[in-house]
């Protein structure tokens, strides 16, 4: 295996797997597989990139570090030449972690300093300039992410945010250096390492910036960032003759379908609203779930009753609704009960014959995929930027799309057609 990725959630894992499998236009990418948790067996011999998907973004930092180091150990056993620690392009984390603690632990294990930290993903509007993270034309803390139910992002200066989480000083490579090219970036990272800076925020406002940063880091043992940081990495291996480049194959998975949405992001709420114009949709009352009035069997009954019409069940609410519910029952309790609801629903759906499943929301996706235990997932074509088709192996494969809350076009739930190999 050439490249190993440790992702802190499941949608982020499929996001970066898509980037690596796709590669640069005209060059192709790497043969990529996504593993759900740390595997217990060696990777298939033909895999060039392995993405280990953890659910470590919002757990205690100590546990996130332990899981990430276990993933690193497995990837090193697969003889990976380079490791990426992948986190959200909106830097989702609390003041105490987990990006800083995990990044530093991985760097310490690999014996490196001056490690790039760059969440930029310009294709979906995430850019970093002067160490500040933007979502399109808004600073991070004015983009709606300040209302995130689990990881509210209230400071756009990610140098300062990361410093709160880190033991070592945090460095910065400004865009004025990035635009000078690979040599200038390399010199800046070396200076940062000599100054004891373990993690270094790198500015990037275009895909070309990310390709340049990737080229500057072609021999770096460790890189951290959003999925955009991997845009140019397959080209490094192709240029060295270690990979030939490939394109993801389209799946052909027919059968019953369902959509489950647990994200409360503005993008997902808009996608649900549009889908509801012509498809059956079930709004889940969180109060009813918390009191036991709504159970997984209720969701399954609705979704199977409307089979063939792209049915959707969702618990998404606006920030005011979410705040009231969390105040009433407790944030962690609400998250745990909803995760359990969606996980049990997905298990019952697959057991009853559903073969195409679209999931909206990072935490929701993590709960569902952990419960389904589908093994390694092959990476298919891109549905929307950052969201590929995922297909399990076996005689009865399951095709999935795992969407981060803020990703996807307004008509994203067209993904069901893509999962069966239908052109959209």
N, C-alpha and C positions, 0 to 999 in steps of 0.2 A: 504494500500500500504506500502511496506517495504522500498523501495529504490526510491529516486527521482533524476532525472538528469536534469540539465539545460545546454543545448548545445548551443554554439554560432554560429553554422551554421547547415544546414540540412544534409549534408553528414556526418559531425561529429556526429550528432545525431544518424543516422542509424548505423554508425561505432560502437559507444558504446552500442547501443541497441543490436547489433549483439553479442558483447562480453558478455553482461549480460545474454542474452537469451541462449547462448551456454554454458556458465559456464566452469568448469574444466572437462577434460576427465573423463568419468565414473561417474560423479556426476550430470551433467545437470545444468541448470540455472534457471532463474526466468521467470515467465509468463510476457512478456514485450510488451508494446504498445508505439508507438511514436506519439506524439501529435504535430500538426503543429501550433505553436504559443501557447499562454496561453489559455487553455480551459476555457469555460464559464459554464461548467457543471461538475459534479463529474465524476471521472473515473469509468469504469466498475468494479464491485465488485471483479472479479476474477483476476484483474491485480495486480501483485506483484511489478512490476517496471514500472514507468512512465517516459518517456523521453520527455521533452518539448524542441522542436526544435525552436530556435530563429534565426533570421538573424541579429546578433548583432556584428559580428566580426569586421566589417569595418565601422561602423557608429560612430558618436560622442560618446565619453565615457559617457557623462551624459545620453544619450538615452539608451545606453547599460546597464547601471546600473539600470535605471528605469524598463526596460523590464525584467531584470534578477530578480529584487526584486519582481516584479509581479508574475513571474513564481515560485519563492520561496514561496510566500504566498499561491498560489494554491496548491503546493506540500505539504505544512504543513497542509493545510486543509484536504488533503487526508491521514493525519496521518503518513507521511513518517518518518522512524526512522533515516535515513541518507540521506544526500544530496551530490551530486557530481556536481561540475562546470566543464564541459567538454570543452576543447579548443583543438586546433590542435596539433598533435604530432610533428610538426615543429615550435610550439610556435608562429604561425602567429599573428603578432600584430605590431602596430606602437610604436614609442618611448613613446607616451603619453597614450597608452592603447591599447586594452581594458582589458587585462587579470588582471593587477594589480588593477585598479579601481573596476572591478566587483568582483574579489576575496575578496578584502577588504570590500566591501559593504555587501557581503553575510556573511562574518565572523563577522562583526559588528552586523548585524541583529540577528545572532545566538549566539552572545556573546562568541566567541571563538578566541583563538590565537594559534600559533604553528600549522598552517594548512598545510598539505602536498601539494606541487605543483610539479607534476612529469609528464612531457609529454612523457616519454619513451614508446615505442611500439616496442620491439625487433623483433617481427614477421615481421615487415615491415622495419627493419633496423634503427629504431630510438632508440638511447641509450643516457643516461646521465652519465657522469663520471667527477668527480671533478667540478661539476656544469656546464660543457660544454655539449652542445647538438651535437650529431653526427647523420649523415644520412649515414648509412653503415660505410664505412671507412673514410668519409670526415667530417670535421667540418661543422656545419650548413652554415656558410658563404662562404663555398667553394663547396656546394652541388648543386648549381643552384638556391637555394631559395633566394640568394642575388638578383636575377632578377625577383622576384615575382612582377607582375604588380600592386598589391594593397598594399601588406605588405612585402616589401623587407627585408629579414633578414640578417643583415650585421654584427652581433656580436654573436658568438657562446656561450659566457658566459651568460647563461640565468639568473644567479644571478644578474649580472650587468644590463641586459636588463630589468628584472622585477623591479629592484630597481628604474630605471628611471620612471616607471609607478606608483610606490607605495608611499604612505605617510609614512608608518611604515618601519622599517628596515626589510631586507629580510634575512632569515636564510638558513642554508645548513646542510643536513645530508649526509656526504660522504659515499662512498661505503664501506669503512672499517668498518663503524658502521652498515650499512645495512646488511652486511654479518654475523654480530654477532647475528642477530635474532630480534624477536619482542620486547623483553624486552629492548634491547639496543636502538632500534628505538624509542620506547615509551619514554624512558628517555631523548633522544636527543630532541624530540618534546616538552617535558615538559620544558626542559631548554630553548628552543627557546621561548616558551610562556612567561616564567618568565623574559626573557630579552626584552620582548616587540616586538618580531618578529612575525608578523601576518602570513605571507606566508613563507614557508620553502621549498626550492628546495631539493628534495631527489634524490640521484643517483640511477640508476637502469640500469643494462646491460643485464639482462636475465629475462625471464618470472618468474623464481623462485624468483628473487628479488622483482618483483611486487606482487607476492602472499604473500611474507613475509611482505611487506609494508602494503598490504591490511589487513592481520591478525593483525598487530600492530594497525591499525586504525579501528578495528571492532566496536568500540563504539564511534568513532569520529562523531560529528554531521555533519562535512563538510570535504570533500576531493576535491582537484582540480587536474586536469591533462588531459592527453590524454586518449583514450579509454583503453589503457593497464592498467591503474590504477585500472580498475574494474575487472580485470581477476579473482582475488580471492574473490571478495565480495559476490557473490552468496553462496559460500561455508560457509561463516560466518553465514548466515541466515539458511542454511541447517543444520549446526552443532547445532544450537540452537533450531532446531525443528520448526522453523517458516515457512520453505518452504521445499518441498519434492524433488525439482529438476525436470526439464522437458526438452524436446528437441523440437525445432521449427518444425512445420509441413510444409510439402512441399505444395506449392500452385498448383492449376490447373486453370490457366487463359489462355484461348485461344483467338485468335483474331489478328487483324492487329498490326504491330509493327513499332517502329521508334527509332532512336538513335540521340541525340542532344549533341554536345560537344562544350563547351565554354572555357574549360581549355587550358592554354598555356604551361602547364608543359611538360617537356621532355618525361615523361612516357605516357601522353595522346597523344602527337604527334606521338610517336612510335606505340601506339595502333591503331591510325587512319591509319597510313601508312600500317600496317599489314592487317587491315580490308579491305582497299582499293584494296588489291591484288585479292579479290574474291567477293567483294560486291559493289553495287553502292554507291558512295560518292560524296557529293556536298560541295565544298569549298566556303565559304561565303567571299566575298570581304568586308572588313570593310568600305572601302571608299564608296562602293555602298550602304551599309546600312546607313552610315552617310548622304549621299546625297539623300536618298529616292529611289534609283534605285532598291534596293532589299528590299522586304517586307515579312511579315510572309506568305502571300499567295503563294509566290514563293517557300518557303521552304516546305509548306504543299503540293503543287502540285508535287514537286519532290519526297517527301517521300511517298505519296499515290500512285504515278505512279509506284513506285518500291516495292510496298507492297509484302511481302512474300520473299524478298531477303535481309532482314536486312539492309535497307537503312540508311545512316548516313549523317547528315548535320553538318558542323563544322565551327567555326570561329578562330580556334587555329592558332597561328603564333609563329615564333621563337622570342627570345628576341629582336633582332634588328628590326624586323618588328613591334613588339609591341611598342617599344620605339618611332619609327618614327610616328606611328599612334597617340600615346598619345601626342607627341609634336605638331602634326598638329591640333588635335581637343580638347585636354585636357583629362587627365586621367579619371576624374569623368564623363565627358560627354560620352566618349566612353563606359565606364562600364554601365552607365544608359541606353544608346541606345541599347546595345547588350542584357542586361537583359530584356528590353522590347520586343525586337525581339523574344527571345527564349520563354518568358512567353506567348506572344500572339500566337506563333506557337504551343506551347503545348496545350493551350486552344482549338485552332481550331482542332488539331489532336484528342484530346479526344472527342470533340463534334462530330467529323466525324466518330467515331467508333474505334479509336486506343485503344487497351487495354493493350499493353505491351510497356513500355517506359524506355529506359536507358538514363541516363544523366551523363555527365562527367564534373566535375568542381563544387567546393563548392558554389561560387557565382551564377553560372548558375542554380544549383539545388535549391538554395534558392529562386531565382526569379520565377522559374517554379512551385515549390510546393506552394508558396504563392498564385500564380495566380490560381492554380487548386482547392485549398480549398477542399481537399479530406477527411478531418476529421482525426480521429485516424487511424493509420496504424499498422497492425499486423506484427510481425517480423517472417520471414521465414528462410530457411536455408542459410548458408553462400555461397556466390558465389566465392569470393576470400577473403583473410584476410582483415577484416575491412569493407566488403561490403556484407550486407545481401539482401535477397529478401524482399520487402515491398509490402503489399497488402491492398488495401482499402476495406471497408465493403460495403454492399448494393447488389442489384440485379445484377448490372453490375460492378463487381470489376475491378479495375485497378491494375496491377502489375508493380512495379517500381524497378529500381536499381539506387541509387544515389552514384556516385563515386567521391571521392576527387581526385583532379588532379593527384597526384603522386601515387595513389594506383592502384592495379590491375596487373595481369599478361599481357604479350604481346598480348595474344588473349582474353583480357577481354570481348570484345563485344559478346562473346559466351553467355553472361549473358541473352540474349533474350531467349535462349532455356531453361535456368534455370527458367525463369519467367513463363513459361507454364508448369513447372513440368517435363521437359525432363531431364534425366540424362546426364551429360556432363563429 
